[in-house]
Amino acid sequence: MFIDEVTISLIAGNGGNGCMAFRREKYLEMGGPYGGNGGRGGNIVFKGDEGLNTLIDLRYSKIYRAKNGAHGEGKAKQGANAPDLIIKVPLGTVVTDLETNFVLADITKHNEEVIVAYGGRGGRGNMAFATQSNKAPSYAENGEPGEEKKVKVELKLLADVGLVGLPSVGKSTIISKISAAKPKIAAYHFTTLKPNLGVVKDSLNRSFVVADLPGLIKGASKGDGLGDKFLKHIERTRVIAHVIDMGGTEGRDPYDDYVTINKELEDFSEKLKDKPQIIIANKMDVEGAKENLKAFKEKVNLPVYEVSAEQNVGLDKVVLALADLLDTIPKSPLYDEEHMESHILYRFKTEQPFTVTIEDGVYVVRGEEIEKIYKMTWFVSDEAFRRFSNKLRKLGIDDKLKEMGIQNGDTVRILDYEFEYRE
């Protein structure tokens, strides 16, 4: 089964908790802090595998969870780091964060690895907090929570040339003649139900990959027919080869076919409109094809190659022309930096690290950084609570609460933790 799009949830591992311990040895008074740090939680890593051709393995598991790091122990023992969770995907896989719409990974090489969700760092034990002024801290840190993300995983085929056209124009026949691909061929619409890839080699021993994409129809970019499921596979191609039934065997005008398909490409993505394109005028052995071609050339200013795929006539010239054209077009990444996850997201978060709202008389503080500080605080002593309060104060929460009119004794809530405000 060909699966080229799935939505899954990723939960990276939490860091292990730090340990609060003190040396307790014979003949050693006031031994000092001796708690070790927790281990790092496991990352979730996407890895390219050239042996895979579909995302079907991801279809049956909607949640991927990495292991947590081990907790620190006494005697300064460090917790073990958790192993990374490796998810193997086909080359051409794109991973997008559904919350931010950032592209997190675009995997195009074998064994290429991209960390999509980071595991939390291990919490520090009390030994790590010892200073000259506080030689025996009575607190430790919980591990940092691992990242949680809901992502869309899409396979966008790695092909140099995309064969496009309305149903039954001969795309499958063409790819079966110029490559070793063996698509199903029949005289009815939508024979091709999944993209077919074929490696083509010309007489000069130059090779490239061609994708035969299921027939498009009017409205495909908006979800009509099968086209909307496969238009994304054209995005990576460097050249579009537009196959047209010049014989009009389906009773359509060839120029109308040309306009219909180009409109769908443009509606789907502006980038597709600007890709180099050639016209493969197929079924030139049919009566009336020559006259149709003459009228077509008067309206379209693009290279046109006359072929009869059924009789294998003219296809060698098409292959040479495509190879020549590909020699002039450098390969470029599908996404530029501004579409990939970048510091834009980080700057946005630092400008607005928290929000405070009043709900039923309770001051509710929300924010990713605030909630992470809370989760990493182990409220085991007054010293730990004071450290937590100082962190909130440095982030400006006290100032914000005063600005909103908070009074001593009012309740403040962070996640499920409530406490009374004291100035």
Beta strands, then each sheet from edge to edge (+ up, - down):
strand 1: 5-11
strand 2: 44-48
strand 3: 63-65
strand 4: 85-89
strand 5: 93-97
strand 6: 103-107
strand 7: 113-117
strand 8: 148-155
strand 9: 161-164
strand 10: 196-201
strand 11: 207-212
strand 12: 239-245
strand 13: 277-282
strand 14: 304-306
strand 15: 355-359
strand 16: 362-366
strand 17: 411-414
strand 18: 417-420
sheet 1: 3+ 1+ 8- 5+ 6-
sheet 2: 4+ 2+ 7-
sheet 3: 10+ 11- 9- 12- 13- 14-
sheet 4: 15+ 16- 17- 18+
end
